[in-house]
Amino acid sequence: MVFKKILFGMSALALATACTDDYTDWAAPQANDAVPAKTIECTIAAAQDETFVLDNIADESVKLLNVTLPEGVSTESYNVKLTAEGANYADYNITADAVGYVKVADLQKATTEMFTKEAVERTFSAIVSTTVSVKGQTSTAGIQVESDPITVKVVPLTPQFNPFIYFIGATDGWQASDQKLASPAGDGLYTGYCYVADPNGWGLAFKFQTVPGSWDNQINAGTFTTKTGVTGDDNIEVAEEGVYYFEVNLATASITATKVTTMGIIGEFNSWVGDVEMTWNATDFCYEATDPGITASGWKFRMNNDWAINLGGSLDNLTNGGDNLSAVGTTVKLYPTRKTNDNIYCTVE
């Protein structure tokens, strides 16, 4: 429990200025005694020791503080300054009403902006302050009250994510948002490939949209606290034209872009050693290979001569680490950007 004492009072000095026949010593004016300062006591404490799990709170507001003010002392609201180690901001202020309730939406916003959207417990140190008024006190300035630190623990709402986010940028003159990344688990981790180009000399810049064609809730460089392989404050930018493999995690506010230096085919036909390099077709947004030598005994696509990203499974739905492919043909085309399909897919003819 936090315990605060407040001293208040008024000192009034009345100078005697009466005019009489007697001599008055103006150097020693009469004065009234100062009104003694009074002491009032106020307690401000956390309303509960348990963690505030916002998924479990149905009401719009939740009681954050237990506050006791003496009779004749009142306030309209309290400022709650939240601080936390490792947070994105030095502090964050929310408002509690006169009886200590805060809006759940304010707790949610404070937690996710100071940290991330992950539904994990966050611990804050909160200092509560307010200006109280005292019945009978003529001062209009009020009296400032500030608490000692209070510990507040919050688990934010479980985030809800769309299945796709959509790339839009200089590649197509900021007109189309038809390349997309997918989050199959619905956990806010989006992966996939996008072609970044600059045909108009506008720079290798882009953003993502949660709804294609809509700038509401756009995903720009400022969305991310951790950026690898990209730069920028508003537009997201890369250093070189090309196809990039993206990992965009909206739950942790991080983005990683890895340039595809090679996309190859590897399999039993070449003893799983080395890669048959494919060529990027910027018109059709696909990688192509002619006469790669593939056989029905098994093969896969591999990025940058490394098994970290390898595509297999079925021709119409390629996934990282998927099963070996067995289709046979002389022309292989890989469509990695989901530009015309919700899946990464390939054709073999």
Disulfide bonds with the S-S distance in Angstrom:
none
